[in-house]
């Protein structure tokens, strides 16, 4: 298995945090070892054409899903592709890009699990599912600061896209091995400004035995990291919760345990079981903050990517 690229999927609605998570994981693994593909590049129509046709980018009919299927299969077999390029800044297509697969490939976008053919290409599948109110806040911030929209335009676009989000995007959650939800803390007075993380760990891939180092008492609110059994979409799952107020000392034991379970993590983590690239997130004024819920999320995903090489 290690003779071919290991492919991670990160799927979620617009502004769900896909690019932030993708960049962080790539930095941890070493950007020279990672090929990143955004499925938005497979749009059929540019921004003006979509407006004229009355179709959104969330609709599979607005995307070359068949070409995406072919390209993922080629990348999985270690072959290069000539990838289309869509610019979110201009809303237009640019010259295609010759892409060679590296040891690891991250496919991030809106419709990465939309067909069985593409689902079968991944070694690890992640779905991002923040609360809709938080996602709307992130989308307004991103699209006004980076894509030239007004707040009113962004909110109108969100409303227009909602039927397609419900029909085409959210159903893909069912195919994920890990569902990640970053959300505001339950107790607003118990936070350092960071979001909590709630991870649904489905038994579709073998997760590390976290019960050895994580509290399994869901009612123990004093513990910043908890593991519980629950049901998700009618099936049994583990739920890993990491509070935003978690401290470095509280996550160290978990990090060390995961590194001992997967020795290859030592290559991406420092000798003390830490990595300063883990959990980096931009603050509201552009400063770099350290989020331990994000760090644990990244570490768990990297764990599975390295395990898939075995």
N, C-alpha and C positions, 0 to 999 in steps of 0.2 A: 504493500500500500504506500510505503514511503517513496516509491519511485515516481509517483504522480503528485501533482499539486493537491494540497488540502484546501477545500473550499468552504468558506463560512458565508452564510446568508444573513443579512440584517435587513429586515423588512418592517415597514411601518408607514403610517400616513405622513403627509407633508408636514415638515417641522416637528417630527416626533423625536428627533435627536439622533437620527441614523448617522449623519456625517460626523458628529462629535464622537460618538462611540467608535466609528470606523477609524477615524484618525488616531484616537488614543490607542487602540489595539495595534494598529500598524506601527506606531512609534515604539511600543513595547517589544514587538517582534523584530523590529528593525526594518525601516522602510525599504531597504535594499532587498529584503526577503519577501515583500508583499506586493501583489498586483491588486489594484482597486478598480472595480468596474461599477459604474452607476447605471442602473437600468433606465434612468430618464433619457439616456442617449439613444434609446430605441423608440422614441416618439416617432409617429408617422408624420405629424403635422407641426409646423412652427406655431408660435403664439397667435399670429394674425389669422392663420388658417383655422386654428381651433375655435377662435371667436366667430369666424364666418360660418363654420359648420355647426356651432352650438354643441361642441363636444369637449369634455374635460380630459386632461392627461391621465386621470385615474381609470378611464374606461379602457379595457383591453383592446377594443377596436381602434383606439387612438395610438396603438403601439405595435411595433413589429415583433410580436411575441414569438413567431416562428424563427426569425433570425436570432433572437436572443437565445432560444433553445439550442440552435445550431452552434452558436458561439460558446455557450457554457459547456456543451459536450466536447467541443474542440479543446477548450482550455483544460477541462478535466483530464483529457488524454495527453496534455502537455504540448499542444500545438498552438501556434500564434493565431491571432485574428486581426482583421482590419475593422476596427470598431468605429461606428458612427459617433459623432460628437454633437451634443446639444448644449447651447450656451443659455443658462438661466438669466444671465445679465442682459443679453440682447433678444432672447426669445427666438433665435435663429439657429440654423445648423452650420457647423464649421467643417473644415476638412477632416476626413476620417483619420484615425490614428492606428498605427501598427503596434499591436500590443503582444508582448511575450509573457507567458505565465511564469511566475516565480514559485518558490516553495509553497507559499501561501497565497490564496486568492480570496478577497472579500468582495462579495456582490451585494451592493446596497441600493435600495430603491423602493418604489411603490408596489411593483407587481412581481417580485422575485419568486413567489410561490404560487403563481397564478395557474400553472398547469402541472400535471403529473411529471411531464418530461423534465421541467426545470427543478421540481422538488427532488427528483432522483439524483441531481448533480451535486447536492450538498453533503458535506460530512457533518456539519453543525448548522442548525437553523435557529435564528433568534428573531423574535418579534417584539417591537417596541410599542407599548400601550400606555402612554401617559394619560391622565385625566384630560378630557376634551377641553376643559377650561384652561388648563395649563398649556396644552398644545396650541390653542388659539393665541395665547399670550406670546408663546415662542414664535409663532408664525408672523404675528404682527411685528414683533421686534426685528426678526430676520428680514422680512420682505420690505419693510420701510427703510432699514439701514443699509441693506446690501443689494436690493433689487429695484429700488426706485419707486415703490408704490406708496400711496397714502394709507393711513389706517382704515379709512372708510372703504377703499378699494379692496384691501385684504379681507375685511370682515364680509364684504359682499361676495368675494370669491369663495370664502369658507362656506357661506350659506348655499351658494350655487353648487359646490362640490359635495355637500353633505349626502345627497342620495347615492352618489357613486362611491363615497367612502363606506356607506353602509352596505352597498351591494357587492363591491369589488375588493376593497382594502381589508376591512375588519375580518371577513371570513377566513383570510389567510392565517390568522392567529392560530387556527386549529392545527396547522401543519408544523408549528414551531416546537423545537425541543425545549427551548427556554423562552418564557415570556417575561419581559422586563418592564416594570412600571416604576418610573421615578415620580414621586408625588410629594406635595407639601406635608410636613410632619403633622401627626395627629394632635400633638401638644405644641402649640406655637411658642410656648415659653421654654421649650426644651430643644432648641436648635441653635446652631452656629451659623445659620444662613444657608445651610445645605439641605437638599431634598432627601427624603427617605427613599429606599429602594425596596421593592417587593418583587421577588423572582419566583415564578412558577417553574419548577423543575419536573419535567415530564419524564417517565421511565423509558422514553424512546432511545435515550443514550444513557450509558452508565455514569452516574454522578459520583463524586468522591463521598466517602462515608463521613459526612459532616457532623453526625451525631456524636462523634468522639470529642469534638471541640466546641460545639455550638449548643446553647441552651435549647432543650426540646420542650420547655414549658412556655407555651404561647402566652400564658397569662402573666409571665414574669416581665413586666414592663420595665424593670430596672436593668435588664440585660439589653444592650444595644444591638445584639445580633441573636436572632431566634430562628429555629427551624420547627416546622409543624407539618403534620399530615392533613390533607384536605382533599376536596374533590374539585376538579376544574373541567367544565363541559361534560360533567357526569362521570369523569374518570379519576382514579386516585392519583394524587401528585404530592410532592413535597413543596412547601412554601418557605423560602429563605427571606427573612426580613432584616434589613440593615438600616438602623436609624441614622438620620442626618447628624445627630449629636454624638455619634460613635467617635471615640478617640483613637489615636495611633496605637496606644497600648492595647486597646480592646480588639483591634483587628490583627495585631501582630501574630497572635497564637494561631488564628485561622490561616493567615498567609504562610506561616511556617509549616503547618500541617499539610497544606496543599502542595507546597514545594517538596515535602518529604514523600508524598504520595506520587508525585510526578517529578523525578529528579531533573528532567530537562527544563523545568521551570527555573532552575538555578542559572540557566543561560540568559534568562530575561529578568531575573530578580537578583538583587545584590546579595552578597554573602550573608547578610543579616535577615534575609527574607523580605526585603523591601525593594521598591523601585520607584524612584522619584517621578518617573513618567506616568505611573499608575494614578488615576484619579484626578488628572489635571483638567480644570474647566475654567472658562473665561468668566470673570465676574461682571457685574452690571456696568462697571466703569472701565472694563477692558483689562483689569488686573487678573493674574493667574491665581486661582484658588485650588486647594487640595480637598477633594471630596472622597471620603473613605467608602461610602456606599458605591460610588462609581468605580473606585479602585477594586473593590471586591467583585463587582460585576465583571470588570475587564479581566481580572485574574482568573475567574471561573471560566470565562469564554476561552481565554488563552490556554488554560488547562485542557479543555476539550479539543482544541486545535492540535495541541502537541500530542495528546493521547491518540488522535486519529492517525498520526504518523507511524504508530506502532504496528 
